[in-house]
Amino acid sequence: MIKRFPVAFIFISSLIAHSATVCPQSLESVDREIKGMVQHSLSFYSMAAGEEINYTIYLPPDYSTSPDGFPVLFLLHGLGGNENSWIEDFSVHRVTDSLIADGAIPSIIIVMPDGRRSYYINDVRNDFPYESVFIQEFIPFIDSMYRTKKGKPFRIIGGLSMGGFGTLIYCIRYPGYFSAAIALSAAVRTDSMIINEKADKYSQNFSPIFGDSIQQYKQLTHHWIENNPIYMVSRHPDSLRTISWYFDCGLSDYLLPGNEALHDLLITHKIPHEFHIRSGGHERAYWKAALVPALLFAGRVFIEK
């Protein structure tokens, strides 16, 4: 059950409807002469990982003509995706072009890294320390290579499913880095959800990240506890009030219980956030409908900063 609290503390939007959100004008019909530029599958060398890491970047239409810097939105893909998923599956570049052209959001840079199957954290054996790569190397690399506005007020992170999980981890652990978090169908699991996960799925997706004992001995690992947003929120709640939080999860999404548990915890700590629930599941159609409202939210945060 979704709890209702005074607007002064919590902003909750439960949108249980079958129709998709409509943005200003039809995004499908708008064809602009001036478009942003997408550079696919670029790479940078990570010292921490000892290898090349791919990323795709969207530069707004006025990037080459404006002397100003631009705020940055980092978008993290879901499990099984790559650096091009937001372009190929959701046409985020076309949607962003249209919103910028309509004046609905400011000109922004969108950075889409390849997170592989890392859940965007350092794995239990530190074989692929993706979190260290992202925070210590990738963000400074982007700031050095592109005309970004630097610092927390001009940096937002978002993602879907596994990418939503990474979004939460980074904003909770590094609240000084990001002004807002946009978590779509975030892969947040309660202890019981992870303990009762199917053995083959756990072995494939989670054992390399969190360790074997959660399944083998039905015991939570230290790495799970240290990297679970539900545990992490209570450690330093005051710093989390400096971030604008946006959650969106489907009514029939199997991850809804974890998202609701996190929502309840934010309420307990009086951390303002938006929590949107619409009809739909853990599926591409749901995320397509979520994209425009999420970008509009990011635009509002950037404008307010």
Beta strands, then each sheet from edge to edge (+ up, - down):
strand 1: 11-14
strand 2: 37-46
strand 3: 51-59
strand 4: 72-76
strand 5: 109-113
strand 6: 155-160
strand 7: 180-184
strand 8: 244-250
strand 9: 274-278
sheet 1: 1+ 9+ 8+ 7+ 6+ 4+ 5+ 3- 2+
end
